[in-house]
Amino acid sequence: MDEIQHTVKTISDTIEQLYKKGLILDNDALTMFEAIQNLTSYFSNKYFDNQILEEKVNTVVKKLYNPILAKQSKEEGLKEGLAEGIAKGEKRRKKAKKGVK
């Protein structure tokens, strides 16, 4: 079990480094972290029947996963806010244009 934890930590750290260097995208990093969790869950349930291993791995992965997810959510929120602002500005421009005629 310690070997699995060590391997998961090594892979997770590598994913984090690649992400921070801009060599992989947000979605790729998130997909890789999810794959690690799924593999660990499979091994834990199939061979070890050990919930502690799964919890430890989830803790490691979530520590790296959550900031990426938060960044993605923030970017999506900014895009939505920008789109709403543009739409409101366009409505005001049209109203102002009608008032000038």
GIJO-V370564 format. One record per backbone hydrogen bond with DSSP energy under -0.5 kcal/mol. CO is the residue of the C=O (numbers start at 1). NH is the residue of the N-H. If there is no record, write none. Layout:
# GIJO-V370564
((CO/NH) (CO/NH))
This chain:
# GIJO-V370564
((1/5) (2/6) (3/7) (4/8) (5/9) (6/10) (7/11) (8/12) (9/13) (10/14) (11/15) (12/16) (13/17) (14/18) (15/19) (16/20) (17/21) (18/23) (18/24) (19/22) (25/29) (26/30) (27/31) (28/32) (29/33) (30/34) (31/35) (32/36) (33/37) (34/38) (35/39) (36/40) (37/41) (38/42) (39/43) (40/44) (41/45) (42/46) (43/47) (43/48) (44/49) (44/50) (49/51) (50/54) (51/55) (52/56) (53/57) (54/58) (55/59) (56/60) (57/61) (58/62) (59/63) (60/64) (61/64) (61/65) (62/66) (64/68) (65/69) (66/70) (67/71) (68/72) (69/73) (70/74) (71/75) (72/76) (73/77) (74/78) (75/79) (76/80) (77/81) (78/82) (79/83) (80/84) (81/85) (82/86) (83/87) (84/88) (85/89) (86/90) (87/91) (88/92) (89/93) (90/94) (91/95) (92/96) (93/97) (94/98) (95/99) (96/100) (97/101))
